Amino acid sequence: MEFADTVEAILDRKGRQIWSIAPDATVFEAIREMALRNIGALLVMEDDRLVGVVSERDYTRKVILQDRSSKETAVREIMTSTVVTIDPECTAEEAMRTMTEWRIRHLPIVDDDTVLGVVSIGDLVEWMLSIQQSTIEQLEGYILGRYPG
């Protein structure tokens, strides 16, 4: 496991579950689904096509602060429709750089218009921490003479 590993390797480890909602669903339904799944964003899918992302941030800024009704507002009205995606062969480092550059917390992994999964900033931090822990264990083993060879 390395920081240069692909995001596909991260998906293989964490799972490829995709949580989504239709653009015509209400914001209330989207927030309920996020709460049920304990996630901060949903992909907005029309058939099998990615058309947007809706997040808790979209909800707070575009519904709550604008005094709109979540039960009367459609997801398509508040979703982020310019979706930043990455290829499954991108590295974890590239994914983190993309998330930082675009100020996003959820990054769909797309190959030939097919959504393979989503990595979150939390997934990337967890990946980095496990790499660091592995490195520490290897160094301790080397120092204490437990290294292979």
PyMOL commands that set and color helices and strands:
alter all, ss='L'
color gray80, all
select helices_A, chain A and resi 7-14+27-37+56-64+75-78+92-102+121-143
alter helices_A, ss='H'
color red, helices_A
select strands_A, chain A and resi 20-21+41-46+49-55+106-111+114-120
alter strands_A, ss='S'
color yellow, strands_A
deselect
rebuild
show_as cartoon
